[in-house]
């Protein structure tokens, strides 16, 4: 038998490929022949060179020797062995061809690469790995798992590799702190045994919690998420303190319900309030259906009553229709103040909910809108003298609002016919103030001749039949109303393209559409019941109006399938009532945004005849390249507003809002909000939030300080509150808010979601 001595250094990289391992492709390139010493012979004769050994992996090294008896290949000098997705490197390795085992002897480094990204990095003094099964063990191993916020590090005196994703560490430690070699992590957990699934969680037994190396706590068992892969298990605990609730602690649990749904449970103990139970449910079926449900409830020990809050946002679509939900409910107006510590947001003063349903039928559409608003301005649990009381019992809700529309059907040439039907259920919490159902049927003849590209003319004449049925306890009899209606709409669309040359990177399209509108509603019978007398206007009305719409679109050149974005929209509307000889409010609304991070939106209602502002709202914001955001807003309201589509009284108001959200340092985010009432010259509320992400990126701290002042009684002493919240970070499963996304390097801003309006729901004359 031929014996091979250790090969001399060749000074070249030697590349060897596997030809028999089942885990690798069948067609591989065989290694070249190794040098061998020829046996002594009396006559020189030609002999065949021994066949080269077949390695179970591809390898590179500076020196190579082969023990043909034991079938062991020894590699030395900058050794790299590759068995995708793993790459093993070190100073010296032995490859056992009989068992497909690689034994790395010095300065071992094992790297797992997925999607061109290092998902695992392991350092060890010694490693023995089976290339067929992926199993093995390492001595003095240290594994680092990169995450979006930093990294997770697990060490052990002995480390067993069970398979591609599962490891067992003996006498190990766990931390998510990114610190330099030799530096103590901010926190760590030492455990007798750690079972780490790199696609899920780490499970630790007999745990000692260390803060800066000092042991402070013992736990018999602990879990920590280490991957963004969805797996059930406990998340990291949350701790906090608030002036209104005292100390609090929670331990969330994440439950996977399938490939498209998950549930997070938030059990939290609040010192002054009791046990708060919360849950968050998410489902995502792609473009068909998505939704998020959040709900929290508590038996408040301080007030001796049950309190809760809930929300659901979702959308479901099918070929001929959709349902979209945005539901926000609360047991009382003080819940947000007591449990969410966000006083500065209360200037909005309403909690709105909306469910929109639309179903296209053959030649028609059926739609429903369930919309209601919850007034948050009052203090309905502990009324405070001088504060405006909750107005929910007085607000009239249209719940639901149903509509059915038969699309225009041609009769003769441009002459056509359509039909619209509406049902509105008016409801209030205080039924003694009145409620009822209004049903309207509106058949129409239409005339819409073709006048050429960009020109549109549409006219109609019809009849409105309305039935008004009040609640029986309020008024027993129904009322009926009949009135003729007619109208016309003439518009001209003019557009211009900019940047349409071959060298332009961006194309712009400007659309300008002037429109003349005429509406007439004949006189109707006055309802006999007092409730419908408040909301039904029987007066004859003839409106002549002008509407001007301007739209500016932007689209990247060379991307024909990419949707165009709207950079600017302006709409100006003015109507004159020919019957009453009154000017309605001039409406001026729109928004402007720039790809260079600034924008403004506004809504203005101004009466030309009285030369009086009735309502105004505007907000201007600027965002720099670091995504620091600054904004200022203005709200003004005085006297009733009257437009072509609604008329309503409003509470007098004149307020300024503003704030800033910025990253002061790479680890500190600051948010400030304020609301100032110019009417009462009172700073209604202001809030300051500090969000600190530890330098080692393994814990975060949020501090909030709020002040609120009664605008109806500015002499009263202001109310102050504050809160502190602490959370440990492990892996990628932490649900970060926008302020934490900035500090963690996630700079993407969540897109705003809008709600489409059902056909026929907003175009009533």
C-alpha positions, 0 to 999 in steps of 0.5 A: 500500500502506498503511504503519503508523507506530509506534503511540502508547502506549495504556497498556493490556494488549493480548491477541492470539491465534493463529488459524493455528498448528497447535500451538494449538487451531483455535478461537481468538479473533482480535485486534482491529483495530490503529489506522491513518491514513486516506489523503488523499482529495478526497471523504470516503468510507467505507473498510474498516479494514485487517485485524489481524495474526494472531499465532502466540502470545498476548501482553500488552504496554503498547506495540505497533507493526506493520510491515505490509511486513515483517509484524513486531509490536514489543511493549514494556513488561512484555511477556509471550508465551505458547505453552504450556507456555512463557511468555516475558517481557522488556522488548522483543520482536519477533514475525515473523509470516512465520516464527513467530519471537519475538525477545526483546531485553532481560531475557529470562525463559523459564519452562516450566510442567508440572503447575502447577509451574515445571520450567525457568526460563531467564534471558538477555540475548537470545533467538530462538525458533521457536514452531512447532518450539521451537528457537532460541538464547539469548545469556548464558543461565542455566537453573535446574531445581528439584529436591526437594533444591534446584536445578540451574543450567546457564549458557553464553555461548551456549545452543541450544534444540534442542527442548522438552527438549534444550539445548546450552550452549557454554562453560558451567558446571554445579552443583547448589548453591543459592547466592545471585547472585554467591556461589561454589557449593561445587562446579561443573563448567566444560565446553566443551560441555554437552548437557542433557536436562531429562528425564534427564541432562547430558553434559559435554565437556572438564570442569574441576571447581571447588571454591569456584571453584578448579580441582582436576581435569580430566575429558574427559567427565562425566554428571550426573542432573538430573531424576527422569525415569528415564534410563540413565547414570552417577550421581554418584561416592561417596567414603568411609573406614572403619577396617575397610576404608580409603579407598573410591570408587564410581561407580554406573550407572543402567540403565533396563530398561523402563517398570517395571524398572531396574538400578543397578550399584555398582562400588566399590573398597575400599583394604584389601578389594579390588573390591566389585561390587554391584547393585540391581534393581527392578520394579514392575507395579502391584498385580500384582507388585513387588520389589527385589533387592540383592546385593553380593560381594567377594573379600576381600583381607584375609581371602583369601576370597569374601564376599557379602550379598543380599536380595530383597523382593517380592510377586506376587498373582493372583485366587486366590493370592499369593507374598510374599518377604522373603529375607536371606542373608549369607556370614558373620556379620561382613559387616555389621560389615565393610562396613555399619558398623552395629554397633548393629543386631547386638543383633537377632542373627538374619537372617530369611528367609521365602517364603509361597505361598498358592493357593486351589483349589475348596473348599480351599487349598494353602499353603507357608512357606519360613522360615529364620533365620541366627544373627549372634551368632557370629564365624565368620570370625575367632573371638574367645575368649569370644564365643558361637559361631555356632549355625546348625549346631544350629538346626532349620529347618522348610524347607519347611512345606507345608499343604493344607486342605479347607474346611468342608463341610456334611453335615447341618445344622450338622454338617460335615467338613474335612480338614487335611494338613501336611508339615514338612521339618526340616533343619540345617546339621550333618546328623549332628545329625539331620533328617527329614520329618514328615507329618500327616493330620487329618480332622475332623467339625465342629459349628458351629450359628448362635447369633445375631449376635456369637456364635460356637461351633465344635467338632470331633472327629477323628484325627491320623495322623503319619508321622516319617521321619528322614534315612537316615544318622541313623536308617533306619526311619520311625515312625508315630503315631495320636492322637485330637483334639477341641476347642471354641471359643466367643466373643462379640463386643461392639462400640461406636461413638464419635464417630458424631454428625453433627459428629464428624470422626473415628469410633472403633469398639471391638471386645471379644471374649472367647473360651473354648477347649478342646483335647484331644490323646490319647497317641501313640507315642514315636518310636524315633529320637533326632532326633524325640524332641527335637521330637515330644511324644507326651504326652496333652494337655488344654488349657482356655483363655481368650482376650480380644481388644480392638481399637480402630479409627479412621476419618475421617468422610465417607469411607465407602470409606477403610479403618479403621486399628487404633490399639490391639490387646491380646490376653491368653491363658491356658491350663491343662493339665488332664492335666499339671495345669500352668499354661502361660505367660500371654501378654500382647501388643499395641500402641498408637499415636496419630495424635499421634506416639507408640506402644508395643508389647509381648509378655509371657510370665508363669507364674502358678503359678511366679510367674516371668517367662519372656519380655518385650519392649517398645518405646516411641517418641515422634515430634514434629511435626518427626519427631524420634524417640525410643525405648526398648526392653526384652528379657528372657528366662529359662528355657524358655517354654511356650504353647498353640502352642509350647514352646522353651528360650531363652538368658538375656537382659536388655537395654535398647535405646534411641536418638534420631533427630533433626534438630539443625539444618536441615542436621544430622541425628543418630542415636544407638543403644545396647544395654545388657546388664543381665545382664552389666552391659555396654554391648554396643554404641553407635553415633553417626551424623552426617548433614550436608547442605550449606547449598547442598544439593549434597553430603552427609557421613555420619560414623559412630562405633561401639563394641562390647563382649563381654558374655561377657567384659566385661573385654576391651578394647572394639572401636571403628570408624568411617566417613566417606562423602561424596556429591555431590547432583545432581537427584532420582535420589539414593536418600536414606535416612530421615535424609536425607529429613528434612534434604531436606524429605521428611518421609514415613515409609516404610510398614511392610510385613507378611506375610499368613499362609496360611489354616490355617497358624497355627490348629493345636490 
